[in-house]
Amino acid sequence: MNHSTKILQDWNANKGNLKGQLVMVCFRFAHLIRRHKTLTILCFWFLIFYRVFIEWILGIELHWTTQIGKSFFLTHGQGTVVNGGTVIGEFCTLRHCTTIGNKKLKSGEFSASPVLGNYVDIGAGACIIGGITIGDNVTIGAGAIVTKDVPSNCIVVGNPGRIINKTEP
């Protein structure tokens, strides 16, 4: 799937949410630039703009190396941090004040970042930390702290995150 298709799908997923639309267009463009060495040299100015405007002004740390599937819905976004090694599936929703990233291990090294499946809905203030896998069709409640794998078709809440309901696919 090409970047222009993903941009249009993100645009439609964020319909009525100008901030989400703007962030995702900028993210897709920055992601494209970083994948091609020649573009990185020619469009370095845009990467600087991305860091200053998206991260510093809008307060959304969505690193351009993050892999995000189509139709990503970013609602509000303020205070959101997503590690560059994170993989996010298709049709996912991410709300404000969410952290998705790696953690420092006892050895001093850092873990891998989370891998999220398709149709994952993440509530405000949730933290998803470590080299874990979140299955498809998972809802993570507001404020949940998830540090362990979550199978598909579940609802997770609390600190530590626990499965309160398995849903039918």
C-alpha positions as CSV (number, residue, x, y, z in Angstrom):
1,M,0.0,0.0,0.0
2,N,1.5,3.4,-1.0
3,H,1.8,6.4,1.3
4,S,-0.8,8.5,-0.6
5,T,-3.4,5.8,0.0
6,K,-2.6,5.7,3.8
7,I,-2.7,9.5,4.0
8,L,-6.2,9.5,2.5
9,Q,-7.4,6.6,4.8
10,D,-5.9,8.4,7.9
11,W,-7.6,11.7,6.7
12,N,-11.0,9.9,6.5
13,A,-10.4,8.1,9.8
14,N,-9.8,11.5,11.5
15,K,-12.7,13.2,9.8
16,G,-13.8,16.2,11.9
17,N,-10.5,16.1,13.8
18,L,-8.3,18.6,12.0
19,K,-5.4,18.1,14.5
20,G,-5.4,14.3,14.0
21,Q,-5.5,14.8,10.2
22,L,-2.6,17.3,10.3
23,V,-0.5,15.1,12.5
24,M,-1.0,12.0,10.4
25,V,-0.3,13.7,7.1
26,C,2.9,15.1,8.6
27,F,3.8,11.7,10.1
28,R,3.2,9.8,6.8
29,F,5.4,12.3,5.0
30,A,8.2,12.2,7.6
31,H,8.0,8.4,7.6
32,L,8.4,8.4,3.8
33,I,11.3,10.8,3.9
34,R,13.2,8.7,6.5
35,R,12.8,5.5,4.4
36,H,14.7,7.0,1.4
37,K,18.2,8.4,1.9
38,T,18.0,10.9,-1.0
39,L,14.7,12.3,0.3
40,T,16.2,12.6,3.8
41,I,18.9,14.8,2.4
42,L,16.6,16.9,0.2
43,C,13.8,17.2,2.8
44,F,15.7,17.5,6.0
45,W,14.0,20.8,6.7
46,F,10.6,19.0,6.9
47,L,12.0,16.6,9.6
48,I,13.0,19.6,11.6
49,F,9.6,21.2,11.1
50,Y,8.0,17.8,12.2
51,R,10.0,17.7,15.4
52,V,9.4,21.3,16.3
53,F,5.7,21.6,15.3
54,I,4.3,18.1,16.1
55,E,6.4,17.2,19.1
56,W,7.2,20.5,20.8
57,I,4.1,22.6,19.9
58,L,1.4,20.0,19.6
59,G,2.9,17.8,22.3
60,I,2.7,14.5,20.4
61,E,5.8,12.4,20.3
62,L,5.0,10.1,17.3
63,H,8.4,9.2,16.0
64,W,8.6,8.8,12.2
65,T,10.1,5.3,12.5
66,T,7.0,4.0,14.1
67,Q,5.1,1.6,11.9
68,I,1.4,2.4,11.7
69,G,-1.2,0.6,9.6
70,K,-3.9,2.3,7.6
71,S,-6.9,4.3,9.0
72,F,-5.1,5.3,12.3
73,F,-7.4,7.5,14.5
74,L,-5.6,10.0,16.7
75,T,-8.0,11.7,19.0
76,H,-6.8,14.8,20.9
77,G,-3.2,13.5,21.0
78,Q,-1.9,15.9,23.6
79,G,0.7,14.4,25.9
80,T,1.0,11.2,23.7
81,V,4.3,9.4,23.4
82,V,4.9,6.5,21.0
83,N,8.4,4.9,20.8
84,G,9.9,4.6,17.3
85,G,10.1,0.9,17.5
86,T,6.4,0.4,18.1
87,V,4.3,-1.4,15.5
88,I,0.6,-0.4,15.3
89,G,-1.9,-2.3,13.2
90,E,-4.8,-1.1,11.0
91,F,-7.9,0.8,12.2
92,C,-6.4,1.6,15.6
93,T,-7.5,4.4,17.9
94,L,-5.1,6.3,20.2
95,R,-6.3,8.8,22.8
96,H,-4.5,11.6,24.6
97,C,-1.9,11.2,27.4
98,T,-1.0,7.7,26.2
99,T,2.5,6.2,26.4
100,I,3.6,3.3,24.2
101,G,7.2,2.3,24.5
102,N,10.0,0.1,25.7
103,K,11.4,-0.3,29.2
104,K,14.8,-0.5,30.8
105,L,15.7,-4.0,31.7
106,K,17.7,-5.2,34.8
107,S,20.7,-5.7,32.5
108,G,20.6,-2.0,31.6
109,E,19.5,-2.6,28.0
110,F,16.1,-1.6,26.7
111,S,13.3,-4.0,25.7
112,A,11.6,-4.1,22.4
113,S,8.6,-1.9,21.9
114,P,5.0,-3.2,21.8
115,V,3.3,-4.6,18.7
116,L,-0.4,-3.8,18.5
117,G,-2.8,-5.8,16.3
118,N,-5.6,-4.4,14.2
119,Y,-8.7,-2.7,15.6
120,V,-7.0,-1.8,19.0
121,D,-8.7,1.0,20.9
122,I,-6.6,2.6,23.6
123,G,-8.2,4.8,26.2
124,A,-6.8,8.1,27.6
125,G,-3.8,7.9,29.9
126,A,-3.0,4.2,29.1
127,C,0.6,3.0,29.3
128,I,1.7,0.0,27.2
129,I,5.2,-0.8,28.0
130,G,7.8,-3.5,26.9
131,G,8.2,-6.0,24.2
132,I,4.7,-7.2,24.4
133,T,2.0,-8.1,21.8
134,I,-1.5,-6.8,21.9
135,G,-3.9,-8.9,19.8
136,D,-6.6,-7.9,17.4
137,N,-9.9,-6.3,18.5
138,V,-8.6,-5.3,21.9
139,T,-9.9,-2.4,24.0
140,I,-7.5,-1.0,26.6
141,G,-9.3,1.1,29.2
142,A,-8.4,4.6,30.3
143,G,-5.5,4.7,32.7
144,A,-4.6,1.0,32.2
145,I,-1.0,-0.1,32.6
146,V,-0.3,-3.0,30.3
147,T,3.1,-4.8,30.6
148,K,2.1,-8.3,29.5
149,D,0.8,-9.8,26.3
150,V,-2.9,-9.5,25.6
151,P,-4.7,-12.0,23.4
152,S,-7.2,-11.0,20.7
153,N,-10.8,-10.0,21.5
154,C,-10.3,-8.7,25.1
155,I,-11.0,-5.7,27.2
156,V,-8.2,-4.7,29.6
157,V,-8.4,-2.3,32.5
158,G,-6.6,-1.3,35.6
159,N,-3.1,-1.2,37.1
160,P,-1.7,-3.7,36.5
161,G,-3.8,-4.3,33.4
162,R,-6.1,-7.3,33.7
163,I,-8.5,-8.8,31.3
164,I,-12.1,-8.3,32.4
165,N,-13.9,-9.5,29.4
166,K,-13.3,-11.7,26.3
167,T,-15.4,-10.6,23.4
168,E,-16.6,-12.6,20.4
169,P,-14.7,-11.8,17.1
